[in-house]
Amino acid sequence: MAQTEFIISVDLSHPRNHVWHEITDFPSYPSWNKVLRMADNDQLEVGKKFQVQIKTKDGKSSRFKAVMLEKKDQQYFVARQKILGRWFFTATHYFIVEEIESNSIKFIQKWELTGLVSLLFKRMIFRQLEEFNQMNTDLKSHMDTKYSDSTTYEKDRLIQRTS
């Protein structure tokens, strides 16, 4: 069956371990993330189902269950949502933390969509996935505020400045 991909990313000037912490700390999402909520799998257990809620800027939301497919600490995790089997609709969501150089990260969100629904409603699905650009903006703003100018980074270690 045909597969469609959708990819967005944001560049972050923070160490990999900080970015990883923020994107995997699901309980803290409501404090900074206007788009996505995830619950019931705080440990990112592979094979475990968990709750997902996507909110749009017009206030609408959709809820569904996903399953954690794969995880490599500090690098990526992958979750999948399926409706009525692969033939109808499957969305596989990758959260990737790619280190460009020390303290320079590209956070990538990638979706692989398959099934009848993804073919028939591709434009509508892509419009909803574009909401995740807001998540990336929120993540950048949150991290820039949380790890503000009072800190500096050196070889993936956080050094507090004392003045």
C-alpha positions as CSV (number, residue, x, y, z in Angstrom):
1,M,0.0,0.0,0.0
2,A,1.2,3.5,-0.8
3,Q,2.9,5.5,2.0
4,T,2.9,9.2,2.5
5,E,5.4,11.1,4.6
6,F,5.2,14.4,6.4
7,I,8.3,15.9,8.1
8,I,8.8,19.0,10.2
9,S,11.8,20.1,12.3
10,V,13.2,22.8,14.5
11,D,16.8,23.7,15.3
12,L,17.6,24.0,19.0
13,S,20.7,25.4,20.6
14,H,20.7,23.0,23.6
15,P,22.4,19.7,24.5
16,R,20.9,16.5,23.3
17,N,20.1,15.3,26.9
18,H,18.0,18.4,27.6
19,V,16.0,18.1,24.4
20,W,15.5,14.4,25.1
21,H,14.3,15.2,28.6
22,E,11.8,17.8,27.5
23,I,10.2,15.7,24.7
24,T,10.0,12.6,26.8
25,D,8.6,14.3,30.0
26,F,5.0,13.8,29.1
27,P,3.6,15.1,32.4
28,S,5.2,18.5,31.7
29,Y,3.6,18.9,28.2
30,P,0.6,20.9,29.5
31,S,3.0,23.6,30.8
32,W,4.5,24.3,27.4
33,N,2.9,22.3,24.6
34,K,-0.3,23.7,23.1
35,V,-0.7,20.8,20.6
36,L,0.0,17.4,22.1
37,R,-0.7,15.5,25.3
38,M,0.5,12.0,25.9
39,A,-0.3,9.9,29.0
40,D,0.0,6.5,30.5
41,N,3.5,5.6,29.2
42,D,5.9,8.0,31.0
43,Q,8.7,5.4,30.8
44,L,8.4,5.0,27.0
45,E,7.9,1.2,27.4
46,V,8.0,-0.4,24.0
47,G,4.8,-2.4,23.2
48,K,2.8,-0.4,25.7
49,K,-0.4,1.5,24.6
50,F,-0.9,5.1,25.8
51,Q,-3.3,8.0,25.4
52,V,-2.8,10.8,22.9
53,Q,-4.7,14.0,22.5
54,I,-4.0,16.5,19.7
55,K,-5.4,20.0,20.1
56,T,-5.8,22.4,17.2
57,K,-5.6,26.2,17.5
58,D,-9.4,26.5,16.9
59,G,-9.9,24.5,20.2
60,K,-10.9,21.2,18.6
61,S,-9.2,18.0,19.8
62,S,-8.9,14.4,18.9
63,R,-8.1,11.6,21.2
64,F,-6.8,8.1,20.4
65,K,-4.6,5.3,21.7
66,A,-1.1,4.7,20.2
67,V,1.5,2.0,20.9
68,M,5.2,2.7,21.5
69,L,7.0,0.8,18.8
70,E,10.6,1.6,19.3
71,K,13.0,3.7,21.4
72,K,16.7,4.5,21.5
73,D,17.5,6.7,24.4
74,Q,18.7,10.2,23.6
75,Q,18.0,9.6,19.9
76,Y,14.4,8.7,19.0
77,F,11.1,7.1,19.9
78,V,8.4,5.9,17.6
79,A,4.7,5.5,18.2
80,R,1.8,4.2,16.0
81,Q,-1.9,4.7,15.8
82,K,-4.0,2.3,13.8
83,I,-7.7,2.4,12.9
84,L,-9.3,-0.8,11.6
85,G,-6.0,-2.3,10.5
86,R,-3.3,-1.1,8.2
87,W,-5.5,-1.1,5.1
88,F,-7.8,1.6,6.6
89,F,-5.4,4.0,8.4
90,T,-2.0,3.8,10.1
91,A,0.0,6.8,11.3
92,T,3.6,6.2,12.6
93,H,5.0,9.2,14.4
94,Y,8.8,9.5,14.8
95,F,10.3,11.9,17.4
96,I,14.0,12.3,16.5
97,V,16.7,14.1,18.3
98,E,19.6,14.6,15.8
99,E,22.8,16.1,17.1
100,I,24.3,18.4,14.5
101,E,27.2,19.3,16.8
102,S,27.6,19.8,20.5
103,N,24.7,21.9,21.8
104,S,23.1,22.1,18.3
105,I,20.2,19.8,17.8
106,K,17.6,19.3,15.1
107,F,14.4,18.0,16.5
108,I,12.5,16.2,13.8
109,Q,8.9,15.0,13.8
110,K,8.1,12.6,10.9
111,W,4.9,10.8,10.1
112,E,4.5,7.8,7.8
113,L,0.8,7.5,6.8
114,T,-0.7,4.4,5.1
115,G,-4.1,3.2,4.3
116,L,-7.2,4.3,2.5
117,V,-7.9,7.3,4.8
118,S,-4.4,8.7,4.3
119,L,-5.0,8.6,0.5
120,L,-8.5,10.0,0.5
121,F,-8.0,12.7,3.2
122,K,-4.3,13.6,2.7
123,R,-4.8,17.4,2.5
124,M,-7.0,17.4,5.7
125,I,-4.5,15.2,7.5
126,F,-1.6,17.4,6.5
127,R,-3.4,20.5,7.7
128,Q,-3.8,18.8,11.1
129,L,-0.1,17.7,11.1
130,E,0.9,21.3,10.4
131,E,-0.3,22.1,13.9
132,F,2.8,20.4,15.1
133,N,4.8,23.3,13.9
134,Q,3.3,25.1,16.9
135,M,4.6,22.3,19.1
136,N,8.1,22.8,17.7
137,T,7.8,26.6,18.3
138,D,6.6,25.9,21.8
139,L,9.4,23.5,22.5
140,K,12.0,26.1,21.3
141,S,10.5,28.9,23.4
142,H,10.2,26.6,26.5
143,M,13.8,25.5,26.3
144,D,15.1,28.9,25.6
145,T,13.3,30.2,28.6
146,K,14.1,27.2,30.9
147,Y,17.7,27.1,30.0
148,S,18.2,30.9,29.7
149,D,21.3,33.0,29.5
150,S,22.2,32.3,33.1
151,T,23.6,29.0,31.9
152,T,26.2,28.0,29.4
153,Y,27.0,24.6,27.9
154,E,30.3,22.9,27.5
155,K,30.5,19.4,26.0
156,D,27.0,18.4,26.9
157,R,27.4,19.5,30.5
158,L,25.4,22.2,32.1
159,I,27.6,24.8,33.7
160,Q,26.0,27.4,36.0
161,R,27.6,30.8,35.9
162,T,28.3,32.4,39.2
163,S,28.5,36.1,39.3
